[in-house]
């Protein structure tokens, strides 16, 4: 089974928040995950992780990073978000 480059994003972010409790996090993640974390109520991407993180952080998608910025290029685009 081929996994996407950021398949472990949510568990890592959750662990950092649970154990370190940072005031701010800036991270590059898979764009689809960024969209899910930034989703608003009623959006089909809105999920439990959106609610959990949204209660602690103001989540913003800062910018998109094309897959073509990497060699070799992954199968997904990325985005930098701040929490």
N, C-alpha and C positions, 0 to 999 in steps of 0.2 A: 504494500500500500504506500503510495507516494503522498507525503504530507506537504502542505504549503509551508513556506518559510516561517510563518508566524503562528503556527498551530498552537504554540504554547503561550501565546500572549496573555490571555485572560488569567491563567493560573499564576504567571509571574507577577503581573500587576497586582493581583489580589494578595499574593504573599508579601510583596514589598509594602503594600499599604497596611496589612495586618501586623507585620513585624517591625517596620521602621516608622510608619506614620509620617511620611514627609509632607511638608506644607505645599510643595509643588513638584510635579513630575513633568518632564518633557521627554517624549519618547517617539521613535519611529516604529509604526506598526503597519500591518496589512491594511490597505484602504478600506476593505469591507468591514474590518473590525472597527476602524476609526469611525466609519459611518454608523455602525451599531452603537458605539459608545456615545456618539453625539446626537443620536436620534431623539426626537421629541415625542411626547405622548400622542398616540394615534398613528404614528409612522410604523410601517410594517417591520422596520428594523429595531424598534423599541423592544428591549428585552430586560430580563432580571438584572443583568450586569449593568445596564444603563441606569436602572433605578438605584442599585447599590452604590455605584460610583457617583452618580448624580447627587446623591444625598450628602456626599462628603466634599465633592469637587465641582468647580465650574469647568466643564470639559469643552475645549475648543479645538477644532481642526485648523491648524495653522497653515499648512500647505501640502500639496500633493507631490510625491516623488515618483517619477516614471520608472517603470521596470528597466527602461533603456539606460538608466544612469548606472547600472551595475553590469559587471562582466564576471561570469556569464549572467545574462539577464534571467531573473526568476519569472515564474508564470503569473505573477501578481504585481499590481502597483502598490505603492506604499503611501503613507501620509504621516506627517509629524503632528502630534497632538500635544496639548498641554492640559494638565489636570491641576 
